[in-house]
């Protein structure tokens, strides 16, 4: 397996060169690959594996980059370091388009993380883990209900939002009162933002039931729904289903002030905490969360 790690390192070096435009002729793939194999892996007998990943990433770049931008919405491709974005491209290619019998999904993710530790910056491995983990969580059990690569491309080519499948989600602005003060519960994602807990509504649930279950599963809190705060809709890209209309409803939910326990294995999340009302303004949060929090604060302070 050490040879495969070296092979991936050579692919990364070649993708860096290709992406950065170091070569006079960046489309001369064979020359780049052969030169880098000779320089970084003399005697390595893994040319087919190296070429499969490199050429696969180059051919699938448009789809892969779109998935990266959807999984990391606050990090446009051009703002991601050249090393990190090509590690993500490699990891996603192996995760979504590779031969799972040869490289299981978790191996693809772990290999990408190791490359990030070796060649990336201080936070690269955490960032790569977050993005790939979020995509892995979205696609569910790999291999289940597989569709062909042509079908994947076709789904991503669809441009009419009315034809996109709809995924319904529910979440909540969770608050508690302690010693006369109001606290809010937030989860923290690997992109550095404090955000609201939300998740998919399961079959047989209504929106309120979905929100209550999701908060319990993700943060270990039991909430009582007080009122609905609002709805929003956005377009996301699923690695296999293509573009999806995600419709999210948010509620105001009250909890006891108890310890928050972040669910293990929550792809893309690394922390969860209570914050006093006075501290919320200092948090790094997504813009679309501001109206929900503002309305919640207005409701709670008016009642006080």
FIFITOR-114417 format. One line per 5 residues: number of its first residue (from 1); their letters; for each residue x, y, z of N, C-alpha, C. Coordinates in Angstrom, 1 decimal. Example, Ala and Ser with C-alpha at 12.3 -4.5 7.8 and 13.67 -1.06 7.14 Angstrom:
1> as> 13.2 -5.7 7.8 12.3 -4.5 7.8 13.2 -3.3 7.8 ~ 12.8 -2.2 7.1 13.7 -1.1 7.1 12.9 0.0 7.9
***
This chain:
1> xxxxx> 0.8 -1.2 0.0 0.0 0.0 0.0 0.8 1.3 0.0 ~ 2.1 1.1 0.5 3.0 2.3 0.5 3.2 2.8 -0.9 ~ 3.3 1.8 -1.9 3.4 2.2 -3.3 2.2 3.1 -3.8 ~ 1.0 2.7 -3.3 -0.1 3.5 -3.7 -0.1 4.9 -3.1 ~ 0.4 5.0 -1.9 0.5 6.4 -1.3 1.5 7.2 -2.2
6> xxxxx> 2.6 6.6 -2.6 3.6 7.3 -3.4 3.0 7.6 -4.8 ~ 2.2 6.7 -5.3 1.5 6.9 -6.6 0.6 8.1 -6.5 ~ -0.2 8.2 -5.4 -1.1 9.4 -5.2 -0.3 10.7 -5.1 ~ 0.9 10.6 -4.4 1.7 11.8 -4.3 2.2 12.3 -5.7 ~ 2.5 11.3 -6.5 2.9 11.7 -7.9 1.7 12.3 -8.7
11> xxxxx> 0.6 11.7 -8.5 -0.6 12.3 -9.1 -0.8 13.7 -8.7 ~ -0.7 14.0 -7.3 -0.9 15.3 -6.8 0.2 16.3 -7.4 ~ 1.4 15.8 -7.5 2.4 16.7 -8.0 2.1 17.1 -9.5 ~ 1.6 16.1 -10.2 1.2 16.3 -11.6 0.0 17.2 -11.8 ~ -1.0 17.0 -10.9 -2.1 17.9 -10.9 -1.8 19.3 -10.5
16> xxxxx> -0.8 19.5 -9.6 -0.3 20.8 -9.2 0.3 21.5 -10.4 ~ 1.1 20.8 -11.1 1.8 21.3 -12.3 0.8 21.6 -13.4 ~ -0.2 20.8 -13.6 -1.3 21.0 -14.6 -2.1 22.2 -14.2 ~ -2.5 22.2 -13.0 -3.4 23.3 -12.5 -2.7 24.7 -12.5 ~ -1.5 24.7 -12.1 -0.7 25.9 -12.0 -0.2 26.4 -13.3
21> xxxxx> -0.2 25.5 -14.3 0.2 25.9 -15.7 1.7 26.0 -15.8 ~ 2.5 25.1 -15.0 3.9 25.2 -15.0 4.5 24.8 -16.4 ~ 3.9 23.7 -17.0 4.4 23.2 -18.3 4.0 24.2 -19.4 ~ 4.9 24.2 -20.4 4.6 25.0 -21.6 3.4 24.5 -22.2 ~ 3.2 23.2 -22.3 2.0 22.6 -22.9 1.4 21.8 -21.8
26> xxxxx> 0.4 22.4 -21.1 -0.2 21.7 -19.9 -1.2 20.6 -20.4 ~ -1.4 20.5 -21.7 -2.3 19.4 -22.1 -1.5 18.2 -22.5 ~ -0.2 18.3 -22.4 0.6 17.1 -22.7 0.7 16.2 -21.5 ~ -0.4 15.5 -21.2 -0.5 14.7 -20.0 0.6 13.6 -19.9 ~ 0.8 12.9 -20.9 1.7 11.8 -20.9 3.1 12.2 -20.5
31> xxxxx> 3.5 13.4 -21.1 4.9 13.9 -20.8 5.0 14.3 -19.3 ~ 4.0 14.9 -18.8 4.0 15.4 -17.4 4.1 14.1 -16.5 ~ 3.2 13.2 -16.8 3.1 12.0 -15.9 4.4 11.2 -16.0 ~ 4.9 11.0 -17.2 6.2 10.2 -17.3 7.3 10.9 -16.6 ~ 7.4 12.2 -16.8 8.5 12.9 -16.1 8.4 12.9 -14.6
36> xxxxx> 7.2 13.0 -14.1 7.1 13.0 -12.6 7.3 11.6 -12.0 ~ 6.8 10.6 -12.8 7.1 9.2 -12.3 8.6 8.9 -12.3 ~ 9.3 9.3 -13.3 10.7 9.1 -13.3 11.4 9.9 -12.2 ~ 11.0 11.1 -11.9 11.6 11.9 -10.9 11.3 11.5 -9.5 ~ 10.0 11.2 -9.2 9.6 11.0 -7.9 9.4 9.5 -7.5
41> xxxxx> 9.3 8.7 -8.6 9.1 7.2 -8.3 9.8 6.4 -9.3 ~ 11.1 6.5 -9.4 11.8 5.7 -10.3 11.7 4.2 -9.9 ~ 11.4 3.4 -10.9 11.2 2.0 -10.6 9.8 1.6 -10.2 ~ 9.0 2.6 -10.0 7.6 2.3 -9.5 6.8 1.7 -10.7 ~ 6.2 0.6 -10.4 5.4 -0.1 -11.4 3.9 0.1 -11.1
46> xxxxx> 3.4 1.3 -11.3 2.0 1.6 -11.0 1.5 2.7 -12.0 ~ 2.0 2.6 -13.2 1.7 3.7 -14.2 0.2 3.7 -14.4 ~ -0.5 2.6 -14.5 -1.9 2.5 -14.9 -2.7 3.2 -13.8 ~ -2.4 2.9 -12.6 -3.2 3.5 -11.4 -3.0 5.1 -11.5 ~ -1.8 5.5 -11.6 -1.5 6.9 -11.7 -2.2 7.6 -12.8
51> xxxxx> -2.2 7.0 -14.0 -2.8 7.7 -15.1 -4.3 7.7 -15.0 ~ -4.9 6.6 -14.4 -6.3 6.5 -14.2 -6.8 7.7 -13.3 ~ -6.1 7.9 -12.2 -6.6 9.0 -11.3 -6.4 10.3 -12.0 ~ -5.2 10.6 -12.5 -4.9 11.9 -13.1 -5.8 12.2 -14.2 ~ -6.0 11.3 -15.2 -6.8 11.6 -16.3 -8.3 11.6 -15.9
56> xxxxx> -8.7 10.8 -14.9 -10.0 10.9 -14.4 -10.4 12.2 -13.8 ~ -9.5 12.8 -13.0 -9.7 14.1 -12.4 -9.8 15.2 -13.5 ~ -8.9 15.1 -14.5 -8.9 16.1 -15.6 -10.3 16.0 -16.3 ~ -10.7 14.8 -16.6 -12.0 14.7 -17.4 -13.2 15.1 -16.6 ~ -13.2 14.8 -15.3 -14.4 15.0 -14.4 -14.3 16.4 -13.7
61> xxxxx> -13.3 17.2 -14.0 -13.0 18.4 -13.2 -14.2 19.3 -13.0 ~ -15.0 19.5 -14.1 -16.2 20.4 -13.9 -17.2 19.9 -12.9 ~ -17.5 18.6 -13.0 -18.4 18.0 -12.0 -17.9 18.0 -10.6 ~ -16.6 17.6 -10.5 -15.9 17.5 -9.2 -15.8 18.9 -8.5 ~ -15.5 19.9 -9.3 -15.4 21.3 -8.8 -16.7 21.8 -8.3
66> xxxxx> -17.8 21.5 -9.0 -19.1 21.9 -8.6 -19.5 21.3 -7.3 ~ -19.1 20.0 -7.1 -19.4 19.3 -5.8 -18.6 19.9 -4.7 ~ -17.4 20.3 -4.9 -16.5 20.9 -3.9 -17.2 22.3 -3.5 ~ -17.6 23.1 -4.4 -18.2 24.4 -4.1 -19.5 24.2 -3.4 ~ -20.3 23.2 -3.6 -21.5 22.9 -2.9 -21.2 22.4 -1.5
71> xxxxx> -20.2 21.6 -1.4 -19.9 21.0 0.0 -19.2 22.1 0.8 ~ -18.5 23.0 0.2 -17.8 24.1 0.9 -18.2 25.5 0.3 ~ -19.5 25.9 0.5 -20.1 27.0 -0.1 -19.3 28.4 0.1 ~ -18.6 28.4 1.2 -17.9 29.7 1.5 -16.4 29.7 1.0 ~ -16.1 28.6 0.2 -14.8 28.5 -0.3 -14.8 28.3 -1.9
76> xxxxx> -15.0 29.4 -2.7 -14.9 29.2 -4.1 -13.6 28.5 -4.5 ~ -13.6 27.7 -5.6 -12.5 26.9 -6.0 -11.2 27.7 -6.0 ~ -11.3 29.0 -6.6 -10.1 29.8 -6.7 -9.5 30.2 -5.4 ~ -10.3 30.2 -4.3 -9.8 30.6 -3.0 -9.2 29.4 -2.2 ~ -9.5 28.2 -2.7 -8.9 27.1 -2.0 -7.4 26.9 -2.5
81> xxxxx> -6.5 26.7 -1.6 -5.1 26.5 -2.0 -5.0 25.5 -3.1 ~ -4.0 25.7 -4.0 -3.8 24.8 -5.1 -3.6 23.3 -4.7 ~ -2.9 23.2 -3.6 -2.7 21.8 -3.1 -4.0 21.2 -2.5 ~ -4.7 22.0 -1.7 -5.9 21.4 -1.1 -6.9 21.1 -2.2 ~ -7.1 22.0 -3.2 -8.2 21.7 -4.1 -7.9 20.5 -5.0
86> xxxxx> -6.6 20.2 -5.2 -6.3 19.0 -6.0 -6.3 17.8 -5.2 ~ -6.1 17.9 -3.9 -6.3 16.7 -3.0 -7.7 16.4 -3.0 ~ -8.6 17.4 -2.9 -10.0 17.2 -2.9 -10.5 16.6 -4.2 ~ -9.9 17.1 -5.3 -10.3 16.5 -6.6 -10.0 15.0 -6.7 ~ -8.8 14.7 -6.2 -8.4 13.3 -6.2 -9.3 12.4 -5.3
91> xxxxx> -9.5 12.9 -4.1 -10.3 12.2 -3.2 -11.7 12.0 -3.7 ~ -12.3 13.0 -4.3 -13.7 12.9 -4.8 -13.7 12.0 -6.0 ~ -12.7 12.1 -6.8 -12.7 11.2 -8.0 -12.7 9.7 -7.5 ~ -11.9 9.4 -6.6 -11.8 8.0 -6.1 -13.1 7.6 -5.3 ~ -13.6 8.6 -4.6 -14.9 8.3 -3.8 -16.1 8.1 -4.7
96> xxxxx> -16.2 8.9 -5.8 -17.4 8.9 -6.6 -17.3 8.1 -7.9 ~ -16.1 8.1 -8.5 -16.0 7.5 -9.8 -15.0 6.3 -9.9 ~ -14.3 6.1 -8.8 -13.3 5.0 -8.8 -13.9 3.6 -8.6 ~ -13.1 2.6 -8.6 -13.5 1.2 -8.4 -13.5 0.9 -7.0 ~ -14.7 0.8 -6.4 -14.8 0.7 -4.9 -14.3 -0.7 -4.5
101> xxxxx> -14.2 -1.7 -5.4 -13.7 -3.0 -5.0 -12.2 -2.9 -4.8 ~ -11.5 -1.9 -5.4 -10.1 -1.7 -5.3 -9.8 -0.7 -4.2 ~ -10.6 0.4 -4.2 -10.4 1.5 -3.2 -11.7 1.8 -2.5 ~ -12.0 1.2 -1.4 -13.2 1.5 -0.6 -13.3 3.0 -0.3 ~ -14.5 3.6 -0.2 -14.6 5.0 0.1 -13.8 5.5 1.3
106> xxxxx> -13.8 4.8 2.4 -13.1 5.3 3.6 -11.6 5.3 3.3 ~ -11.1 4.4 2.5 -9.7 4.4 2.1 -9.4 5.6 1.3 ~ -10.3 5.9 0.4 -10.1 7.1 -0.5 -10.0 8.4 0.4 ~ -10.9 8.5 1.4 -10.9 9.6 2.3 -9.6 9.7 3.1 ~ -9.3 8.6 3.7 -8.1 8.5 4.6 -6.8 8.9 3.8
111> xxxxx> -6.7 8.4 2.6 -5.6 8.7 1.7 -5.5 10.2 1.4 ~ -6.6 10.8 1.2 -6.6 12.2 0.9 -6.2 13.0 2.1 ~ -6.7 12.6 3.3 -6.3 13.2 4.5 -4.8 13.1 4.8 ~ -4.2 12.0 4.5 -2.8 11.8 4.7 -2.0 12.7 3.7 ~ -2.5 12.8 2.5 -1.8 13.7 1.5 -1.9 15.2 2.0
116> xxxxx> -3.0 15.5 2.6 -3.1 16.9 3.2 -2.2 17.1 4.3 ~ -2.0 16.1 5.1 -1.0 16.2 6.2 0.4 16.4 5.7 ~ 0.7 15.7 4.7 2.1 15.7 4.1 2.4 16.9 3.3 ~ 1.4 17.4 2.5 1.7 18.4 1.5 0.9 19.7 1.8 ~ -0.1 19.7 2.6 -0.9 20.9 2.8 -0.5 21.7 3.9
121> xxxxx> -1.3 22.7 4.3 -1.0 23.6 5.4 -1.5 23.0 6.7 ~ -1.4 23.9 7.7 -1.8 23.4 9.1 -3.2 22.9 9.2 ~ -4.1 23.5 8.5 -5.5 23.1 8.7 -6.0 22.3 7.5 ~ -5.1 21.9 6.6 -5.5 21.2 5.3 -6.2 19.9 5.6 ~ -5.7 19.1 6.5 -6.2 17.8 6.7 -7.6 17.9 7.3
126> xxxxx> -7.8 18.9 8.2 -9.2 19.1 8.8 -10.2 19.5 7.7 ~ -9.7 20.4 6.8 -10.6 20.9 5.7 -10.9 19.8 4.8 ~ -10.0 19.0 4.3 -10.2 17.9 3.4 -11.1 16.9 4.1 ~ -10.9 16.6 5.3 -11.7 15.6 6.0 -13.2 16.1 6.1 ~ -13.4 17.4 6.3 -14.7 18.0 6.4 -15.5 17.9 5.1
131> xxxxx> -14.8 18.3 4.0 -15.5 18.3 2.7 -15.8 16.9 2.3 ~ -14.8 16.0 2.3 -15.0 14.6 1.9 -16.0 13.9 2.8 ~ -16.0 14.2 4.1 -16.9 13.6 5.0 -18.3 14.1 4.8 ~ -18.5 15.4 4.4 -19.8 15.9 4.1 -20.4 15.2 2.9 ~ -19.6 15.0 1.8 -20.0 14.4 0.6 -20.3 12.9 0.9
136> xxxxx> -19.5 12.3 1.7 -19.7 10.8 2.0 -21.0 10.7 2.7 ~ -21.3 11.6 3.6 -22.6 11.5 4.4 -23.8 11.7 3.5 ~ -23.6 12.6 2.5 -24.7 12.9 1.6 -25.0 11.7 0.7 ~ -24.0 11.0 0.2 -24.3 9.9 -0.7 -24.8 8.6 0.0 ~ -24.7 8.6 1.3 -25.2 7.5 2.0 -24.3 6.3 1.9
141> xxxxx> -24.8 5.1 2.0 -24.0 3.9 1.9 -23.5 3.7 0.4 ~ -22.2 3.8 0.2 -21.7 3.7 -1.1 -22.0 2.3 -1.7 ~ -22.4 2.3 -3.0 -22.7 1.1 -3.7 -24.2 0.8 -3.7 ~ -24.9 1.4 -2.8 -26.4 1.2 -2.7 -27.1 2.0 -3.7 ~ -27.9 1.4 -4.5 -28.7 2.1 -5.5 -27.8 2.9 -6.5
146> xxxxx> -26.7 2.2 -6.9 -25.7 2.9 -7.8 -26.4 3.2 -9.1 ~ -25.9 4.3 -9.7 -26.3 4.7 -11.0 -25.1 4.9 -11.8 ~ -25.2 4.8 -13.1 -24.1 4.8 -14.0 -23.4 6.2 -14.0 ~ -22.2 6.3 -14.5 -21.5 7.6 -14.6 -22.2 8.5 -15.6 ~ -22.7 7.9 -16.7 -23.4 8.7 -17.6 -24.7 9.3 -17.0
151> xxxxx> -25.3 8.6 -16.2 -26.5 9.1 -15.5 -26.1 10.2 -14.6 ~ -25.0 10.1 -13.9 -24.5 11.2 -13.0 -24.3 12.4 -13.8 ~ -23.6 12.3 -14.9 -23.3 13.5 -15.8 -24.6 14.1 -16.3 ~ -25.6 13.3 -16.6 -26.9 13.8 -17.1 -27.6 14.6 -16.1 ~ -27.6 14.1 -14.9 -28.3 14.7 -13.8 -27.7 16.1 -13.5
156> xxxxx> -26.3 16.2 -13.6 -25.7 17.5 -13.4 -25.9 18.4 -14.5 ~ -26.3 17.9 -15.7 -26.6 18.8 -16.8 -27.9 19.4 -16.8 ~ -28.8 18.9 -16.0 -30.2 19.5 -15.9 -30.1 20.9 -15.3 ~ -30.8 21.8 -16.0 -30.7 23.3 -15.6 -32.1 23.8 -15.2 ~ -33.2 23.1 -15.4 -34.5 23.7 -15.0 -34.8 23.3 -13.5
161> xxxxx> -34.8 24.3 -12.6 -35.1 24.0 -11.2 -36.4 23.3 -11.0 ~ -37.4 23.5 -11.8 -38.7 22.8 -11.6 -38.5 21.3 -11.8 ~ -37.5 20.9 -12.4 -37.3 19.4 -12.6 -36.3 18.8 -11.6 ~ -35.7 19.7 -10.7 -34.8 19.1 -9.7 -35.6 18.4 -8.7 ~ -35.1 17.3 -8.2 -35.8 16.6 -7.0 -35.8 17.5 -5.8
166> xxxxx> -36.8 17.3 -4.9 -36.9 18.1 -3.7 -36.5 17.3 -2.5 ~ -35.7 17.9 -1.7 -35.3 17.3 -0.4 -35.8 18.2 0.7 ~ -36.6 17.7 1.6 -37.2 18.6 2.7 -36.3 18.4 4.0 ~ -36.0 19.5 4.6 -35.2 19.5 5.9 -35.9 20.3 6.9 ~ -35.6 20.1 8.2 -36.1 20.9 9.3 -35.0 21.1 10.3
171> xxxxx> -35.1 22.3 10.9 -34.1 22.6 11.9 -34.7 23.6 12.9 ~ -33.9 24.1 13.8 -34.4 25.0 14.8 -33.3 25.9 15.4 ~ -33.8 27.1 15.8 -33.0 28.0 16.6 -33.3 27.5 18.0 ~ -32.3 26.9 18.7 -32.5 26.3 20.0 -32.1 27.3 21.1 ~ -32.9 27.6 22.0 -32.6 28.5 23.1 -32.9 27.8 24.5
176> xxxxx> -32.3 28.4 25.5 -32.5 28.0 26.9 -32.4 29.2 27.8 ~ -33.0 29.2 28.9 -32.8 30.2 29.9 -32.2 29.7 31.2 ~ -31.2 30.5 31.6 -30.5 30.2 32.8 -30.1 31.4 33.6 ~ -30.5 31.5 34.9 -30.2 32.6 35.7 -30.6 33.9 35.1 ~ -31.8 33.9 34.4 -32.3 35.2 33.9 -31.7 35.5 32.5
181> xxxxx> -30.8 34.7 32.0 -30.1 35.0 30.7 -30.6 34.0 29.6 ~ -30.6 34.5 28.4 -30.9 33.6 27.2 -29.7 33.1 26.6 ~ -29.7 31.8 26.3 -28.6 31.2 25.6 -29.1 30.5 24.3 ~ -28.2 30.5 23.3 -28.5 29.8 22.0 -27.5 28.7 21.8 ~ -28.0 27.6 21.2 -27.2 26.4 20.9 -26.8 26.5 19.4
186> xxxxx> -25.5 26.4 19.2 -25.0 26.3 17.8 -24.1 25.1 17.6 ~ -24.1 24.7 16.3 -23.1 23.7 15.9 -22.0 24.4 15.1 ~ -20.8 23.9 15.1 -19.7 24.5 14.4 -19.3 23.6 13.2 ~ -19.1 24.2 12.0 -18.7 23.3 10.9 -17.2 23.5 10.6 ~ -16.7 22.6 9.8 -15.2 22.6 9.5 -14.8 23.8 8.7
191> xxxxx> -15.7 24.6 8.2 -15.4 25.8 7.4 -15.3 27.0 8.3 ~ -15.4 26.8 9.6 -15.2 27.9 10.6 -16.5 28.7 11.0 ~ -17.7 28.2 10.6 -18.9 28.9 10.9 -19.7 28.2 12.0 ~ -20.3 29.1 12.9 -21.3 28.6 13.8 -22.7 28.6 13.1 ~ -23.4 27.6 13.1 -24.6 27.5 12.4 -25.7 26.8 13.2
196> xxxxx> -26.9 26.6 12.5 -28.0 26.0 13.2 -28.1 24.5 12.8 ~ -28.5 23.7 13.8 -28.7 22.3 13.5 -29.9 22.0 12.7 ~ -29.8 21.2 11.6 -30.9 20.8 10.8 -30.6 19.5 10.1 ~ -31.6 18.9 9.6 -31.5 17.6 8.9 -32.7 17.2 8.2 ~ -32.6 16.1 7.4 -33.7 15.6 6.6 -34.9 15.1 7.4
201> xxxxx> -36.1 15.4 6.8 -37.3 14.9 7.4 -37.5 13.4 7.0 ~ -37.7 12.5 7.9 -37.8 11.1 7.6 -39.3 10.8 7.2 ~ -39.4 9.7 6.5 -40.8 9.2 6.1 -41.7 9.0 7.4 ~ -42.9 9.6 7.3 -43.8 9.4 8.4 -43.8 10.6 9.4 ~ -42.8 11.5 9.2 -42.7 12.6 10.1 -43.3 13.8 9.5
206> xxxxx> -43.8 14.7 10.4 -44.1 16.1 9.9 -42.9 16.9 10.2 ~ -43.0 18.2 9.9 -41.9 19.1 10.0 -41.4 19.3 11.4 ~ -42.4 19.5 12.3 -42.0 19.6 13.7 -41.3 18.4 14.3 ~ -41.8 17.2 14.0 -41.3 16.0 14.5 -39.8 15.8 13.9 ~ -39.6 16.2 12.7 -38.3 16.1 12.1 -37.3 17.0 12.8
211> xxxxx> -37.7 18.2 13.1 -36.8 19.2 13.8 -36.5 18.7 15.2 ~ -37.5 18.2 15.9 -37.2 17.7 17.3 -36.3 16.5 17.2 ~ -36.5 15.6 16.3 -35.6 14.4 16.2 -34.2 14.8 15.9 ~ -34.1 15.7 14.9 -32.8 16.1 14.4 -31.9 16.8 15.5 ~ -32.6 17.7 16.3 -31.9 18.3 17.4 -31.4 17.3 18.4
216> xxxxx> -32.3 16.4 18.7 -31.9 15.3 19.7 -30.8 14.5 19.2 ~ -30.8 14.1 17.9 -29.7 13.3 17.4 -28.4 14.0 17.3 ~ -28.5 15.3 16.8 -27.2 16.0 16.5 -26.6 16.6 17.8 ~ -27.4 17.1 18.7 -26.9 17.8 19.9 -27.3 17.2 21.2 ~ -28.1 16.2 21.2 -28.5 15.5 22.4 -29.5 16.3 23.3
221> xxxxx> -30.2 17.3 22.6 -31.1 18.2 23.4 -32.6 17.8 23.1 ~ -33.4 17.9 24.1 -34.8 17.7 23.9 -35.5 19.1 23.8 ~ -36.2 19.4 22.7 -36.7 20.7 22.6 -38.2 20.7 22.5 ~ -38.8 21.8 22.8 -40.3 22.0 22.6 -40.4 23.1 21.6 ~ -41.2 22.8 20.5 -41.3 23.8 19.5 -42.3 24.9 19.9
226> xxxxx> -41.8 26.2 19.8 -42.6 27.3 20.2 -43.4 27.9 19.0 ~ -42.7 28.1 17.9 -43.3 28.6 16.7 -42.4 28.5 15.5 ~ -43.0 28.6 14.3 -42.2 28.5 13.1 -41.6 29.9 12.8 ~ -40.3 29.9 12.4 -39.6 31.1 12.1 -39.6 31.5 10.7 ~ -39.5 30.5 9.8 -39.5 30.8 8.4 -39.0 29.6 7.6
231> xxxxx> -39.1 29.8 6.3 -38.6 28.7 5.3 -37.6 29.4 4.3 ~ -36.7 28.5 3.9 -35.9 29.0 2.8 -35.6 27.8 1.8 ~ -35.2 28.1 0.6 -34.9 27.1 -0.4 -33.6 27.4 -1.1 ~ -32.8 26.4 -1.3 -31.6 26.7 -2.1 -31.3 25.4 -2.9 ~ -30.5 25.7 -3.9 -30.1 24.6 -4.8 -28.7 24.0 -4.4
236> xxxxx> -28.7 22.7 -4.3 -27.4 22.0 -3.9 -27.2 21.0 -4.9 ~ -25.9 20.5 -4.9 -25.6 19.4 -5.9 -25.2 18.2 -5.1 ~ -25.9 17.1 -5.4 -25.7 15.8 -4.8 -24.7 15.0 -5.8 ~ -23.7 14.4 -5.2 -22.7 13.7 -6.1 -23.3 12.7 -7.1 ~ -24.5 12.1 -6.7 -25.1 11.1 -7.6 -26.4 11.6 -8.2
241> xxxxx> -27.2 12.3 -7.4 -28.5 12.8 -7.9 -28.5 14.0 -8.7 ~ -27.3 14.8 -8.7 -27.3 16.0 -9.4 -27.8 17.1 -8.6 ~ -28.4 18.1 -9.2 -29.0 19.3 -8.5 -30.2 19.0 -7.8 ~ -30.3 19.5 -6.6 -31.5 19.2 -5.7 -32.0 20.5 -5.1 ~ -33.3 20.7 -5.1 -33.9 21.8 -4.4 -34.1 21.4 -2.9
246> xxxxx> -33.4 22.0 -2.1 -33.5 21.8 -0.6 -34.4 22.8 0.0 ~ -35.5 22.3 0.6 -36.4 23.2 1.2 -36.3 23.0 2.7 ~ -36.0 24.1 3.4 -35.7 24.0 4.9 -36.7 24.8 5.7 ~ -37.3 24.3 6.7 -38.2 25.0 7.6 -37.5 25.1 8.9 ~ -37.5 26.3 9.5 -36.8 26.5 10.9 -37.9 26.9 11.9
251> xxxxx> -37.7 26.3 13.1 -38.6 26.6 14.2 -37.8 27.2 15.3 ~ -38.5 27.8 16.2 -37.9 28.3 17.5 -38.2 27.2 18.5 ~ -37.1 26.6 19.1 -37.3 25.5 20.0 -36.6 25.8 21.4 ~ -37.4 25.5 22.4 -36.8 25.7 23.8 -36.3 24.4 24.4 ~ -35.2 24.5 25.0 -34.5 23.4 25.7 -34.2 23.7 27.1
256> xxxxx> -34.0 22.7 27.9 -33.3 22.9 29.2 -31.9 23.3 29.0 ~ -31.3 24.0 29.9 -29.8 24.3 29.7 -29.0 23.1 30.3 ~ -28.8 22.2 29.4 -28.0 21.0 29.7 -26.8 20.9 28.8 ~ -26.0 19.9 29.1 -24.8 19.7 28.3 -25.2 19.3 26.8 ~ -24.5 19.9 25.9 -24.7 19.5 24.5 -23.7 18.4 24.1
261> xxxxx> -24.2 17.4 23.5 -23.3 16.3 23.1 -23.4 16.1 21.6 ~ -22.4 16.5 20.9 -22.4 16.5 19.4 -22.3 15.0 19.0 ~ -23.3 14.7 18.1 -23.4 13.3 17.6 -22.0 12.9 16.9 ~ -21.6 11.7 17.2 -20.4 11.2 16.6 -20.6 10.9 15.1 ~ -19.6 11.3 14.3 -19.7 11.0 12.9 -20.6 12.0 12.1
266> xxxxx> -20.8 13.2 12.7 -21.6 14.2 12.0 -20.6 14.8 10.9 ~ -20.7 14.4 9.7 -19.8 14.9 8.6 -19.9 16.4 8.5 ~ -18.8 17.1 8.6 -18.8 18.5 8.4 -18.9 19.3 9.7 ~ -19.2 18.7 10.8 -19.3 19.4 12.1 -18.2 18.9 13.1 ~ -17.7 19.9 13.9 -16.7 19.5 14.8 -16.9 20.0 16.2
271> xxxxx> -18.0 20.8 16.5 -18.2 21.3 17.8 -19.6 21.8 17.9 ~ -20.1 21.9 19.2 -21.4 22.4 19.5 -21.4 23.0 20.9 ~ -22.0 24.2 21.0 -21.9 24.9 22.3 -23.1 25.8 22.5 ~ -23.3 26.2 23.8 -24.2 27.3 24.1 -23.5 28.6 24.1 ~ -24.2 29.7 23.7 -23.7 31.0 23.7 -24.7 32.0 24.3
276> xxxxx> -24.2 32.9 25.2 -25.1 33.9 25.7 -25.6 34.8 24.6 ~ -26.8 35.3 24.8 -27.4 36.2 23.7 -26.4 37.4 23.4 ~ -25.8 37.9 24.4 -24.9 39.0 24.2 -23.7 38.7 23.3 ~ -23.3 37.4 23.3 -22.1 36.9 22.5 -22.4 36.5 21.1 ~ -23.7 36.4 20.7 -24.1 35.9 19.4 -23.6 36.8 18.3
281> xxxxx> -23.6 38.1 18.5 -23.2 39.1 17.5 -21.7 38.9 17.1 ~ -20.9 38.3 18.0 -19.5 38.2 17.7 -19.2 36.9 17.0 ~ -20.1 36.0 16.8 -19.9 34.8 16.1 -19.8 34.9 14.6 ~ -19.0 34.0 14.0 -19.0 33.9 12.5 -20.1 33.0 12.1 ~ -21.1 33.6 11.5 -22.3 32.8 11.1 -22.6 33.1 9.6
286> xxxxx> -23.4 32.2 9.0 -23.8 32.4 7.6 -24.8 33.5 7.5 ~ -24.8 34.2 6.4 -25.7 35.4 6.2 -27.2 35.0 6.3 ~ -27.5 33.8 5.8 -28.9 33.4 5.7 -29.4 33.0 7.1 ~ -28.5 32.9 8.1 -29.0 32.6 9.5 -29.4 33.9 10.2 ~ -28.9 35.0 9.7 -29.1 36.3 10.5 -30.6 36.6 10.6
291> xxxxx> -31.5 36.5 9.6 -32.9 36.8 9.8 -33.6 35.9 10.8 ~ -33.2 34.6 10.8 -33.8 33.7 11.7 -33.4 34.0 13.2 ~ -32.1 34.4 13.4 -31.7 34.7 14.7 -32.3 36.0 15.2 ~ -32.4 37.0 14.3 -32.9 38.3 14.6 -34.4 38.1 15.0 ~ -35.1 37.3 14.3 -36.6 37.1 14.6 -36.7 36.4 16.0
296> xxxxx> -35.8 35.4 16.2 -35.8 34.7 17.5 -35.5 35.6 18.6 ~ -34.6 36.5 18.5 -34.2 37.4 19.6 -35.3 38.4 19.8 ~ -36.0 38.9 18.7 -37.1 39.8 18.9 -38.2 39.1 19.7 ~ -38.5 37.9 19.3 -39.6 37.1 20.0 -39.3 36.9 21.5 ~ -38.1 36.5 21.8 -37.7 36.2 23.2 -37.5 37.4 24.0
301> xxxx> -37.0 38.5 23.5 -36.8 39.7 24.3 -38.1 40.4 24.5 ~ -39.1 40.3 23.6 -40.4 40.9 23.7 -41.1 40.2 24.9 ~ -41.0 38.8 24.9 -41.6 38.1 26.0 -41.0 38.4 27.3 ~ -39.7 38.7 27.3 -39.1 39.0 28.6 -39.5 40.3 29.2
***
